[in-house]
Amino acid sequence: MDQVILAATGRLARVDLDESVWRARAANTARVDHDVIASVAYDCDGYVGAVTTTGSAYRIAVENLPVLSPGGPWSMWDGPLADELAEGNHVVGLYNLDLDSPPLALGTRNGVVKRVVPEYKGWETWEVMSVKEDDGIVGVSQAGDADDLVFITEDAQLLRMSAREVRPQGRAAGGMAGIKLADSHVIFFTTISKPDRDEAVVVTLAVGRDSASTVKTTPFSEYPAKGRSTTGIRTQRFLKGQDHLSLAWAGLPPVRACDSTGTPRNLPASTDRRDGTGAKVYGPFTALG
């Protein structure tokens, strides 16, 4: 069954696999341009939903997307730009439109979380969340009750919560409090499925005007689950001169990085403790995935 991939550079493609994209990619060590993955929709039959920062979704025909070789490596350089297919609106993630799929989970810049009751009636575009003008969706992923929802903030706080705590709502609802924020905002949101918990990792990139950047990789299992609407747990300790995270990601390894053109960037192969400072890196980093 087709799996649709959104690259960190905004391009779309599809691949036919019998396993998850993340597990299949682990065997592909070669790097190519536009191979950093931002979102995946599994088992898509005909169409895929593309969610924008403003809470709208667009129907995209799978048959119009370029096909990747299952053996990889996967470059999406010649795929269409998702934003152009969404009438110029910025697409942050994909999801399966099958009504038997798990609810769609969404997280916003201001820490709001929502799971959406599966509903689709052949629309070209529709609303999946009511988003306030000063807010925006930063990540989407489908989540069953047994899965975990993950927020990571600019001030290096990570909140892991059970998806069960977020009851599914209708499309027009505005969600509920997810993570309690201080003077910060959310830069990353995702779902970690129950089968992936023991293998998943958390990767963060700390930056500052007067310090070298540092990247840190830590097993996801080191982060205990907390309740909804609570503060997170520190996921990286800043060095002198650093003041925020510019990038964060959680999922199955290996994590990959790229610059704004989709060109691969190297990451150190190191694992640090949960509140460690990480390893120094140099040069431009635009995305992890």
C-alpha positions as CSV (number, residue, x, y, z in Angstrom):
1,M,0.0,0.0,0.0
2,D,1.2,3.5,-0.8
3,Q,2.9,5.6,1.9
4,V,3.1,9.3,1.2
5,I,6.1,11.3,2.4
6,L,6.5,15.0,3.0
7,A,10.1,16.2,2.8
8,A,11.4,18.9,5.2
9,T,11.8,21.0,2.1
10,G,8.0,20.7,1.4
11,R,8.1,18.2,-1.5
12,L,5.9,15.1,-1.8
13,A,6.4,11.6,-3.0
14,R,5.1,8.1,-2.4
15,V,6.7,4.7,-1.9
16,D,5.1,1.2,-1.7
17,L,6.4,-0.6,1.4
18,D,5.3,-3.6,3.6
19,E,6.8,-1.9,6.7
20,S,6.9,1.7,8.0
21,V,9.0,4.3,6.2
22,W,11.1,4.9,9.3
23,R,12.1,1.2,9.7
24,A,12.7,0.8,5.9
25,R,14.9,3.9,5.9
26,A,17.1,2.6,8.7
27,A,18.7,0.2,6.2
28,N,19.5,3.0,3.7
29,T,22.7,4.7,4.8
30,A,23.3,6.7,1.7
31,R,22.4,10.4,1.7
32,V,20.8,12.4,-1.1
33,D,19.3,15.9,-1.4
34,H,15.8,16.3,-0.1
35,D,15.8,13.1,2.0
36,V,14.9,14.6,5.4
37,I,11.3,13.5,6.2
38,A,8.9,15.8,7.9
39,S,5.7,13.7,7.9
40,V,4.4,10.3,6.6
41,A,0.8,9.1,5.9
42,Y,0.5,5.3,5.9
43,D,-1.6,3.0,3.7
44,C,-3.1,5.7,1.6
45,D,-5.7,4.6,-0.8
46,G,-6.2,7.1,-3.6
47,Y,-5.9,10.3,-1.6
48,V,-4.0,11.8,1.4
49,G,-4.9,14.7,3.7
50,A,-2.4,17.6,4.0
51,V,-2.8,19.8,7.1
52,T,-1.8,23.4,7.1
53,T,-0.6,25.7,10.0
54,T,-4.1,27.4,10.1
55,G,-6.0,24.1,10.7
56,S,-7.3,23.5,7.2
57,A,-6.8,20.2,5.3
58,Y,-6.6,19.6,1.6
59,R,-7.2,16.4,-0.4
60,I,-4.2,15.4,-2.6
61,A,-4.4,12.6,-5.2
62,V,-1.7,10.0,-4.5
63,E,-1.5,8.9,-8.2
64,N,-0.1,12.3,-9.1
65,L,3.0,12.0,-6.9
66,P,6.3,10.6,-8.1
67,V,7.1,7.0,-7.0
68,L,10.3,6.3,-5.0
69,S,12.2,3.0,-5.2
70,P,11.5,0.9,-2.0
71,G,15.2,0.2,-1.7
72,G,16.1,3.9,-1.5
73,P,17.8,6.2,-0.9
74,W,14.8,8.5,-1.2
75,S,15.2,12.0,-2.7
76,M,12.0,14.0,-3.1
77,W,13.6,16.7,-5.2
78,D,11.3,16.2,-8.2
79,G,8.1,16.0,-6.2
80,P,5.5,18.7,-6.2
81,L,5.5,21.3,-3.4
82,A,2.8,20.6,-0.9
83,D,2.1,24.3,-0.3
84,E,1.3,24.8,-4.0
85,L,-1.2,22.0,-3.9
86,A,-2.8,23.6,-0.8
87,E,-3.4,26.9,-2.5
88,G,-0.3,28.5,-1.1
89,N,-1.0,27.6,2.5
90,H,1.9,26.0,4.5
91,V,1.5,22.3,4.9
92,V,2.9,20.9,8.2
93,G,1.9,17.2,8.0
94,L,0.0,14.4,6.3
95,Y,-2.6,11.9,7.4
96,N,-4.6,8.9,6.2
97,L,-8.2,9.7,5.3
98,D,-9.5,6.2,6.1
99,L,-12.3,6.5,8.7
100,D,-10.9,3.4,10.4
101,S,-7.6,5.1,11.0
102,P,-6.6,6.4,14.5
103,P,-7.6,10.0,15.3
104,L,-5.5,12.8,13.9
105,A,-3.4,14.5,16.6
106,L,-2.4,18.2,16.3
107,G,-0.1,20.4,18.4
108,T,0.2,24.2,18.2
109,R,2.8,26.8,18.8
110,N,1.0,28.0,21.9
111,G,0.8,24.5,23.4
112,V,-2.7,23.5,22.4
113,V,-3.4,19.8,21.6
114,K,-6.3,18.1,19.8
115,R,-7.3,14.7,18.5
116,V,-9.9,14.8,15.8
117,V,-12.7,12.3,15.4
118,P,-12.1,10.6,12.0
119,E,-14.5,12.2,9.5
120,Y,-14.1,12.6,5.7
121,K,-16.8,13.0,3.1
122,G,-14.9,13.5,-0.1
123,W,-14.2,17.2,0.4
124,E,-11.5,19.0,-1.5
125,T,-10.7,21.2,1.6
126,W,-12.0,21.2,5.1
127,E,-11.3,22.3,8.7
128,V,-9.6,19.9,11.2
129,M,-9.0,22.4,14.0
130,S,-10.1,26.0,14.9
131,V,-6.8,27.9,15.4
132,K,-6.6,31.3,17.0
133,E,-5.0,34.1,15.0
134,D,-1.9,34.3,17.2
135,D,-1.3,30.5,17.0
136,G,-0.5,27.9,14.4
137,I,-0.2,24.2,14.1
138,V,3.5,23.0,14.2
139,G,3.0,19.2,13.9
140,V,0.4,16.5,13.1
141,S,0.4,12.7,13.4
142,Q,-2.2,10.0,13.9
143,A,-2.5,8.7,17.5
144,G,-4.4,5.8,19.1
145,D,-5.1,5.8,22.8
146,A,-2.0,3.7,23.6
147,D,0.4,6.1,21.9
148,D,2.3,9.1,23.3
149,L,2.0,12.7,22.3
150,V,5.2,14.8,22.5
151,F,5.8,18.6,22.7
152,I,9.2,20.2,22.6
153,T,9.6,23.9,23.3
154,E,12.1,26.6,22.3
155,D,13.3,26.8,25.9
156,A,14.2,23.0,25.8
157,Q,11.2,21.5,27.6
158,L,9.8,18.2,26.5
159,L,6.4,17.0,27.6
160,R,5.4,13.4,26.9
161,M,1.8,12.5,27.6
162,S,-0.6,9.7,26.9
163,A,-2.8,10.3,23.9
164,R,-5.6,8.8,26.0
165,E,-5.7,12.0,28.0
166,V,-6.8,13.9,24.9
167,R,-10.3,12.9,24.1
168,P,-11.1,13.1,20.3
169,Q,-13.2,16.1,19.3
170,G,-15.1,17.3,16.3
171,R,-13.5,19.1,13.4
172,A,-14.6,22.6,14.5
173,A,-13.3,22.3,18.1
174,G,-10.3,24.3,19.1
175,G,-8.5,21.7,21.2
176,M,-7.4,21.8,24.8
177,A,-4.4,22.8,26.9
178,G,-1.4,20.5,26.1
179,I,1.8,21.8,27.5
180,K,2.1,24.6,30.1
181,L,4.4,27.2,28.7
182,A,6.6,29.9,30.3
183,D,8.0,32.6,28.1
184,S,8.4,30.3,25.2
185,H,6.6,28.5,22.4
186,V,6.4,25.0,20.9
187,I,8.7,24.2,18.0
188,F,7.9,20.5,17.5
189,F,5.0,18.1,18.1
190,T,4.6,14.4,17.1
191,T,3.3,11.0,18.1
192,I,5.4,8.1,19.3
193,S,3.5,4.8,18.8
194,K,3.6,2.3,21.6
195,P,5.7,-0.3,19.6
196,D,8.3,2.4,18.9
197,R,8.8,3.7,22.4
198,D,11.9,1.7,23.3
199,E,13.7,2.5,20.0
200,A,12.8,6.2,19.5
201,V,15.2,9.0,20.2
202,V,14.9,12.7,20.9
203,V,17.2,15.1,19.0
204,T,17.6,18.8,19.8
205,L,19.8,21.6,18.5
206,A,20.8,24.4,20.9
207,V,22.0,27.8,19.5
208,G,23.0,31.2,20.6
209,R,24.6,34.4,19.3
210,D,27.7,34.0,21.4
211,S,28.2,30.2,21.4
212,A,28.8,27.3,19.1
213,S,25.7,25.2,18.3
214,T,25.3,21.8,20.0
215,V,23.2,18.8,19.0
216,K,22.1,16.2,21.5
217,T,20.5,12.7,21.0
218,T,18.8,10.9,23.8
219,P,16.7,7.7,24.1
220,F,13.0,8.7,24.3
221,S,12.6,6.1,27.1
222,E,14.5,8.5,29.4
223,Y,11.6,10.9,29.4
224,P,8.9,9.9,31.8
225,A,5.3,10.6,30.9
226,K,3.5,13.5,32.6
227,G,-0.1,14.7,32.6
228,R,-1.7,17.0,30.2
229,S,-1.4,20.8,30.8
230,T,1.8,20.4,32.8
231,T,5.3,21.8,32.3
232,G,7.8,19.7,30.4
233,I,11.2,18.1,31.4
234,R,14.4,19.8,30.4
235,T,15.8,18.1,27.3
236,Q,19.0,19.9,26.8
237,R,21.2,22.1,29.1
238,F,22.4,25.3,27.4
239,L,26.1,26.3,27.3
240,K,27.1,29.8,28.1
241,G,25.9,32.0,25.2
242,Q,23.2,29.6,24.1
243,D,19.6,30.7,24.7
244,H,17.2,28.5,22.8
245,L,16.6,25.4,20.7
246,S,16.3,26.1,17.0
247,L,15.4,22.5,16.0
248,A,13.9,19.5,17.7
249,W,12.7,16.1,16.6
250,A,11.6,12.7,18.1
251,G,11.1,9.4,16.3
252,L,12.8,6.3,15.1
253,P,16.5,6.6,14.3
254,P,18.5,7.4,12.3
255,V,17.8,11.1,12.4
256,R,19.0,13.1,9.5
257,A,19.6,16.8,8.9
258,C,19.6,19.2,6.0
259,D,20.1,22.9,5.2
260,S,17.5,25.1,3.5
261,T,18.3,23.8,0.1
262,G,17.8,20.1,1.2
263,T,21.5,19.4,1.1
264,P,22.5,16.8,3.7
265,R,24.2,18.0,6.9
266,N,26.3,15.7,9.1
267,L,25.3,15.0,12.7
268,P,27.6,13.5,15.4
269,A,26.9,9.9,16.2
270,S,26.7,10.4,19.9
271,T,24.2,9.8,22.7
272,D,24.0,12.1,25.7
273,R,22.1,12.1,29.0
274,R,18.7,13.6,29.2
275,D,19.8,17.1,30.3
276,G,23.3,17.1,28.7
277,T,24.8,19.8,26.6
278,G,25.4,17.8,23.4
279,A,28.2,17.9,20.8
280,K,29.3,20.9,18.9
281,V,28.3,21.3,15.3
282,Y,29.0,24.0,12.7
283,G,27.3,25.3,9.6
284,P,23.6,25.9,8.8
285,F,20.9,23.4,9.9
286,T,17.3,23.9,8.8
287,A,15.6,20.7,9.5
288,L,15.8,17.3,11.3
289,G,13.8,14.2,10.4
